[in-house]
C-alpha cells in the first residue's frame, strides 16, 4: 500500500483499495480495482471516533498512566445524551500519552496512516487539560482533527484556539443552549473556520425545533457563514422514552425540502442513511444523490475507541449486548490485531449484510 500526502490531500493506492481525501473540504472518493468498484471495507479505519472525556462517579476513578481526572462536569442535563454525561461527579480524560499509544498502534507498516480524520468526543468545551496538545499531535501526524462542542462558556480566547487547532468544528444546538451556540458559531466563522457546522439531534419530539433552526440559519446574521446543519439520528440507548426516533419518511422528506427552499445546506450522519435513501426513492436524481450517501460504516471504514481505550464498532454499541465489553488497545501490539480479528470480522459481515435497509444496531429497533 502506497500512502501519498501533503498539507491538503491524502492519496492511498493499492490493487484493490484506493482512496482520495481532501483535507480542506473533507471530500472523499474511494474505489477498488476499477473506479466503478466499491470496496466493502478498508484495510484499516479511515475515520476514528475517539472519546477523550467522560463523566464518571467517584468510585469509578482508577489511577492510570493514560488518564487525568478533573472535578468539572457537564451540567446541561440534555435528555438525548446517550453517553450519560449528565450523571456522575468527576470527569475522566484520556491523556496525551494514551492518544500517542493509540496512534502508534494504528500506524501502517510503511510508517504512514490510512486514517484520514478523527472526531474527538469531549464534555465541556474547555474541560480537557491537554485538548490542544492532543489536537496538535494529530496534526503532526497529518491526520485531520475535528470535534463537537456545545458553545457554553465559549470565550473569544477559546474560539481562537479552536480555529487554530481543529479542521472542522461542530456546535451542538438544542433548545437549552441556542443563543450560546449561535454566538459561538459567529465567533468561529468570523475567525475563518470554514468547516463550522451545527449538530442537531433529530427525533419526533425535536422535529418542529429542527424546522425552526433551519429557518433561523437562513435569516440570523450570526449564522450567515455556517457550512451546514448536520442532522443526527436519535437512538434511545438509555431507554428513557423522552425522545422517539423519527420514522416518517414523508416528514423527513418535507424537512429536507424545507431546507432546500431556504438554501440551507444539510448533512446527515451515516445512521440517517437508510431513511434518507427512502426519501429520494423515485426522484429523477436518485442515483446521483445516492452516490454521496454512506450508510453504516462501523467495522467497514470507521472505528470508535472509548476513553478507556476500548474498541467498539461504534459509540452506540459500547456496553450493549454482544459488545458489552470492547477490545482494549493496550493488549495488542498493532491495531490490525483488532481490525482483522474474528470478532470484528463477524460483525463486519453482519453490517454488510444489512446493506442500506436499516441501521445494523438491532438493539435500537
Buried (B, 14 or more C-beta within 10 A) or exposed (E): BEBEBEEEEBBBEBEEBBBBBBBEEBEBEBBBEEEEEEBEBBBBBBBBBBBBBBBBEEEEEEEBEBBBBBEBBBEBEBBBBBBEBBBBEBBBBBBBBBBBBBBEBBBBEEEBBBBBBBBBBBBBBBBBEBBBEBBBBBBEBBBBBBBBBBBBEBEEEBBEBBBEBBBBBBBBBBEBBBEBBBBBBBBBBBBEBEBBBBBBBBBBBBBEBBBEBBBBBBEBEBBEBBBBBBBBBBBBBBEEEEBEBBEEBEEBBBBBEBBEEBEBEBBBBBBBBBBBBBBBEEEEEEEEBBEEBBBBBBBBBBBBBBBBBBBBBBBBBBEEEEBEEBBBBBEBEBBBBBBEBEBBEEBBEBBBEBEEEBBBBEBBE
